[in-house]
């Protein structure tokens, strides 16, 4: 769980830095970390509380919609608990796609964005896919490798 907290902090800082440097980019690294850890958590309540607190901090740090981010991230994490239950990259990859779509649609609906149409959602979704996929793949490989090494060490000790 300490690893999850460290990587959530790292992901939220990276989200903020990239949004400042590149104005047109929507990095969803925080969401990628939530998706990858959805299969690695054992304590669901602690997982949801951490996601809620980091959603508050994320929203407070980067926007004035801090409760909105907290509830959206917890809602997505809750939905993911029903979908992703196996450590399979392809299934988790499709789950990440679904979570990106849910995030974008919920942000359009609840942030009262005035130019709300399907083309804006599709544009925002496809424009940021390569960057988000690269980070998701790196995060998955990193966490999976660490957890597998830890399981091997525990097995022999």
C-alpha positions as CSV (number, residue, x, y, z in Angstrom):
1,X,0.0,0.0,0.0
2,X,2.9,2.3,0.6
3,X,3.9,1.7,-3.1
4,X,0.4,2.7,-4.2
5,X,0.6,6.0,-2.2
6,X,4.1,6.8,-3.6
7,X,3.0,6.1,-7.1
8,X,-0.2,8.1,-6.8
9,X,1.8,11.1,-5.6
10,X,4.3,10.7,-8.4
11,X,1.4,10.3,-11.0
12,X,-0.4,13.4,-9.7
13,X,2.7,15.5,-9.9
14,X,3.5,14.2,-13.4
15,X,-0.1,15.0,-14.4
16,X,0.2,18.6,-13.1
17,X,3.7,19.2,-14.6
18,X,2.6,18.0,-18.1
19,X,-0.6,20.0,-18.0
20,X,1.5,23.1,-17.3
21,X,4.2,22.4,-19.9
22,X,1.8,21.3,-22.6
23,X,-1.5,23.2,-22.6
24,X,-3.4,20.9,-24.9
25,X,-2.4,17.6,-23.3
26,X,-4.7,15.7,-20.9
27,X,-2.5,13.2,-19.1
28,X,-4.4,10.6,-17.2
29,X,-1.5,9.1,-15.3
30,X,-3.3,9.3,-12.0
31,X,-6.1,7.3,-13.6
32,X,-3.6,4.7,-14.9
33,X,-2.3,4.2,-11.4
34,X,-5.8,3.7,-10.1
35,X,-6.5,1.1,-12.8
36,X,-3.3,-0.8,-12.3
37,X,-3.7,-0.9,-8.6
38,X,-7.3,-2.1,-8.9
39,X,-6.0,-5.6,-9.3
40,X,-3.3,-5.4,-6.7
41,X,-5.3,-4.2,-3.7
42,X,-6.4,-6.5,-0.9
43,X,-8.1,-4.0,1.4
44,X,-11.0,-2.4,-0.7
45,X,-12.0,0.2,2.0
46,X,-8.4,1.5,2.4
47,X,-8.1,1.6,-1.4
48,X,-11.3,3.7,-1.8
49,X,-10.3,6.0,1.1
50,X,-6.9,6.6,-0.4
51,X,-8.4,7.3,-3.9
52,X,-10.9,9.7,-2.3
53,X,-8.2,11.6,-0.4
54,X,-5.9,11.8,-3.4
55,X,-8.8,12.9,-5.6
56,X,-9.5,15.7,-3.1
57,X,-5.8,16.7,-3.1
58,X,-5.6,16.4,-6.9
59,X,-8.7,18.6,-7.4
60,X,-7.6,21.1,-4.8
61,X,-4.1,21.3,-6.3
62,X,-5.0,21.7,-10.0
63,X,-8.6,22.9,-10.1
64,X,-11.4,24.3,-7.9
65,X,-13.5,21.1,-8.4
66,X,-11.9,19.0,-5.7
67,X,-15.0,17.1,-4.6
68,X,-15.8,16.4,-8.2
69,X,-12.4,14.7,-8.8
70,X,-12.7,12.8,-5.5
71,X,-16.1,11.4,-6.4
72,X,-15.2,10.6,-10.0
73,X,-12.0,8.7,-9.1
74,X,-13.8,6.7,-6.4
75,X,-16.7,6.0,-8.8
76,X,-14.3,4.8,-11.4
77,X,-12.4,2.7,-8.9
78,X,-15.6,1.2,-7.7
79,X,-16.7,0.3,-11.2
80,X,-13.2,-1.2,-11.9
81,X,-13.6,-3.5,-8.9
82,X,-16.3,-5.3,-10.8
83,X,-14.5,-5.4,-14.1
84,X,-10.8,-6.0,-13.5
85,X,-10.1,-8.9,-11.3
86,X,-7.3,-10.7,-13.2
87,X,-3.7,-9.7,-13.7
88,X,-4.0,-9.8,-17.5
89,X,-2.5,-6.9,-19.5
90,X,-5.0,-7.0,-22.4
91,X,-8.0,-7.1,-20.1
92,X,-6.5,-4.3,-18.0
93,X,-5.7,-2.3,-21.1
94,X,-9.4,-2.4,-22.2
95,X,-10.4,-1.5,-18.7
96,X,-8.1,1.5,-18.8
97,X,-9.8,2.6,-22.1
98,X,-13.2,2.3,-20.5
99,X,-12.0,4.3,-17.5
100,X,-10.7,7.0,-19.7
101,X,-14.0,7.2,-21.5
102,X,-15.9,7.3,-18.2
103,X,-13.6,10.0,-16.9
104,X,-14.0,12.2,-19.9
105,X,-17.8,11.8,-20.1
106,X,-18.2,12.4,-16.4
107,X,-16.0,15.5,-16.5
108,X,-18.0,16.9,-19.4
109,X,-21.3,16.2,-17.6
110,X,-20.4,17.4,-14.1
111,X,-18.1,20.3,-14.9
112,X,-20.9,22.0,-16.8
113,X,-18.8,22.3,-19.9
114,X,-20.8,24.5,-22.3
115,X,-19.5,23.0,-25.6
116,X,-20.7,19.5,-24.9
117,X,-21.0,17.2,-27.9
118,X,-19.8,13.8,-29.0
119,X,-17.1,15.1,-31.3
120,X,-15.4,16.9,-28.4
121,X,-15.4,13.7,-26.3
122,X,-14.0,11.7,-29.2
123,X,-11.4,14.3,-30.0
124,X,-10.2,14.5,-26.3
125,X,-10.2,10.7,-26.1
126,X,-8.1,10.0,-29.2
127,X,-5.8,13.0,-28.9
128,X,-4.2,11.8,-25.7
129,X,-4.1,8.1,-26.2
130,X,-0.4,7.5,-27.1
131,X,0.9,9.4,-24.1
132,X,-1.5,7.7,-21.7
133,X,-0.9,4.2,-23.2
134,X,2.9,4.6,-22.8
135,X,2.5,5.6,-19.2
136,X,0.0,2.9,-18.5
137,X,2.3,0.2,-20.0
138,X,5.3,1.4,-18.0
139,X,3.2,1.6,-14.8
140,X,1.8,-1.9,-15.3
141,X,5.2,-3.5,-16.0
142,X,6.8,-1.7,-13.1
143,X,4.1,-2.7,-10.6
144,X,3.7,-6.2,-11.9
145,X,7.5,-6.8,-11.8
146,X,7.8,-5.5,-8.2
147,X,4.8,-7.6,-7.0
148,X,6.1,-10.7,-8.7
149,X,9.6,-10.3,-7.2
150,X,8.1,-9.7,-3.8
151,X,5.9,-12.8,-4.1
152,X,8.9,-14.9,-5.1
153,X,10.9,-13.6,-2.1
154,X,8.0,-14.4,0.2
155,X,7.7,-17.8,-1.2
156,X,11.3,-18.8,-0.4
157,X,11.5,-17.1,3.0
